[in-house]
Amino acid sequence: MPVTKQKTKKVSLTKQRRAETWHQLTSEQQAVIQKHIRYEQTSLFMNHELVGHGRHWSLVAYHENFNYEDTHKPQLYCDCGRRLKYQYVLANDLGEEIKLGITHFADHIGISEPVARQLQTEIHQLNFGLDELLQRIRRHAGLNQEMRHWFIDHQMAFKNLPPQTVEFILQNLPPEREVQADIVRAFKKATYVKKPRTHHKKSKLDKNAWQELFRDI
């Protein structure tokens, strides 16, 4: 069965709520979400040809600093020393690596300003997507236990699922809204039990009953 195409909604959490929600997740849930973010970031960077200082650059790692608001905890930094909320590790075709913030691509490795700006815009869209996920987690959105078990047993019937869907559901994380709606519809259709129709047949009175009924009239 085909899966509805994902739509991204702009949802923005406060820094405090984002951090609170993240730290309430299990380590397994955090790992699955981080894997999903890395996949999305890598796909995004592959859509752009990053050429600077005569070298081709590619994304090899992405890290989010969930301690950004608490400077007493371990931090992430740009190679120039600036503290970062998001750190991008890029490597060129010589194997050289550099750790940057998104606003430093043009300054440190010579990526053109238009490409750098386009990357910033698309990365902001991904961050909105992460905030939407965390918001849905806060609201306890997602499949109930019965639906989760049903989906795991019937996942092969769903075509073109986003790559993280199965792992999300296994870790009790909500899949994308449209994907979840498709799963719920399929579950209800597959498990629907038609109620038997009950016919109340009118009983007919025999001749003696009619005589007894009208005896006193």
LINZI-V474681 format. One record per pair of residues at least 24 apart in sequence whose ideal C-beta (glycine too) atoms are under 10 Angstrom apart, sorted by the first residue. I is the first residue (numbers start at 0). J is the second residue. D is the distance in whole Angstrom. If there is no record, write none. Layout:
i = [I;I]
j = [J;J]
d = [D;D]
//
This chain:
i = [0;0;0;0;0;0;0;0;0;0;1;1;1;1;2;2;2;2;2;2;2;2;2;2;2;2;2;2;3;3;3;3;3;3;3;3;3;4;4;4;4;4;5;5;5;5;5;5;5;5;6;6;6;7;7;7;7;7;7;7;8;8;8;8;8;8;9;9;9;9;9;9;10;10;10;10;10;10;10;10;10;11;11;11;11;11;11;12;12;12;12;12;12;12;13;14;14;14;15;16;16;16;16;17;17;17;17;17;17;17;17;17;17;18;18;18;18;18;18;19;19;20;20;20;20;20;20;20;21;21;21;21;21;22;23;23;23;24;24;24;24;25;25;25;27;27;27;27;27;28;28;28;28;28;28;29;29;30;30;31;31;31;31;31;31;32;32;32;32;32;32;32;32;32;32;33;33;33;34;34;34;35;35;35;35;35;35;35;35;35;35;36;36;36;36;36;36;36;36;36;36;37;37;38;38;38;39;39;39;39;39;39;39;39;39;40;40;40;40;40;42;42;43;43;43;43;43;43;44;44;44;44;44;46;46;46;47;47;47;47;47;47;48;48;49;49;49;49;49;49;49;49;49;49;50;50;50;50;50;50;51;51;51;51;51;51;51;51;51;51;51;52;52;52;52;52;52;53;53;53;54;54;54;54;54;54;54;54;55;55;55;55;56;56;56;56;56;56;56;56;56;56;56;56;56;57;57;57;57;58;58;58;58;58;59;59;59;59;59;60;60;60;60;60;60;60;61;61;61;61;61;61;62;62;62;62;63;63;75;76;77;77;77;77;78;78;79;79;79;84;85;85;85;87;87;128;131;131;131;132;132;132;132;132;134;135;135;135;135;135;135;136;136;136;138;139;140;140;140;140;140;141;141;141;141;141;141;141;142;142;142;142;142;142;142;142;142;142;143;143;144;145;145;146;146;146;146;146;146;146;147;147;147;149;149;149;149;149;150;150;150;150;150;150;153;153;153;153;154;156;156;157;157;157]
j = [153;156;157;158;159;181;182;184;185;188;157;158;159;181;157;158;159;160;161;164;174;175;177;178;180;181;182;185;159;175;176;177;178;179;180;181;184;159;161;175;177;178;128;161;164;174;175;176;177;178;175;176;177;124;125;127;128;131;175;176;127;128;130;131;134;176;123;124;127;128;130;131;127;128;129;130;131;132;133;134;135;123;126;127;130;131;134;127;129;130;131;133;134;137;130;67;68;84;68;130;133;134;137;63;65;67;68;126;129;130;133;134;137;65;66;67;68;69;133;133;137;130;132;133;134;135;136;137;63;65;129;133;136;65;133;136;137;133;136;170;172;170;171;172;166;169;170;171;172;136;166;167;170;171;172;65;170;166;170;163;166;167;169;170;172;63;129;132;133;136;163;166;167;170;172;61;62;63;162;163;166;128;129;132;161;162;163;164;166;167;172;61;62;63;85;125;126;128;129;132;163;61;62;161;162;163;121;122;124;125;128;129;161;162;163;85;87;121;122;125;125;162;117;118;121;122;124;125;87;89;118;121;122;117;118;121;110;114;115;117;118;121;110;114;89;91;104;108;109;110;111;114;115;118;91;108;109;110;111;114;89;91;104;105;107;108;109;110;111;114;115;91;95;107;108;109;110;91;92;109;89;90;91;92;93;95;108;109;90;91;92;93;87;89;90;91;92;95;96;97;99;104;108;109;110;89;90;91;92;87;88;89;90;118;87;88;89;90;96;86;87;88;89;90;96;98;85;86;87;88;122;125;86;87;88;98;126;129;100;100;102;103;106;107;103;107;103;106;107;126;122;125;126;118;122;175;173;175;176;167;172;173;174;175;173;172;173;174;175;176;179;171;172;173;173;173;172;173;174;176;179;167;168;171;172;173;174;179;167;168;171;172;173;174;179;182;183;186;183;186;171;186;190;179;182;183;185;186;187;190;171;182;186;182;185;186;189;190;174;179;182;183;185;186;182;185;186;189;182;185;189;181;182;185]
d = [10;6;6;7;10;7;10;9;6;10;8;6;6;8;6;7;5;6;8;8;10;9;8;6;10;5;9;10;10;9;9;4;7;10;7;5;10;9;10;9;7;9;9;6;10;9;5;8;6;7;8;8;6;6;9;7;5;7;9;10;8;8;10;6;9;8;9;8;5;9;8;8;6;8;9;5;4;9;8;5;9;10;8;7;5;9;9;10;9;5;9;6;6;8;10;8;6;9;8;9;8;8;7;10;8;10;9;10;8;7;6;9;10;6;8;8;6;8;10;9;8;9;9;5;8;10;6;5;9;5;10;7;9;8;10;8;9;9;7;9;8;7;9;10;9;9;6;10;10;8;10;9;5;8;6;9;9;9;9;7;5;6;8;5;7;10;8;7;9;9;8;9;8;9;7;9;9;8;9;7;7;9;9;9;9;8;4;10;8;8;9;7;10;7;10;7;9;9;7;10;10;5;9;10;6;7;10;9;10;5;8;9;10;10;9;9;8;10;7;7;10;10;10;7;5;7;9;7;8;8;8;9;9;9;9;8;9;6;10;7;6;9;10;8;7;9;8;8;10;6;9;7;9;8;10;9;8;7;8;8;9;8;7;8;8;4;3;4;8;9;9;8;10;9;6;4;9;9;10;8;10;10;4;6;7;8;8;9;10;6;5;10;10;5;7;5;8;9;10;8;10;8;6;9;7;7;6;8;9;6;7;6;8;10;9;5;7;5;7;8;8;4;9;9;9;9;7;7;6;7;10;10;4;8;7;9;9;8;9;9;9;6;10;8;8;7;7;8;7;10;8;10;8;9;9;9;10;9;8;9;8;7;10;9;10;9;5;10;9;8;9;10;7;7;9;9;10;5;10;8;8;8;8;7;7;4;8;7;10;6;8;10;8;8;7;7;7;8;9;10;9;8;8;9;7;7;10;5;9;9;7;9;10;8;9;5;7;7;9;10;5;10;8;7;9;8;8;7;9;7;9;7;7;8]
//
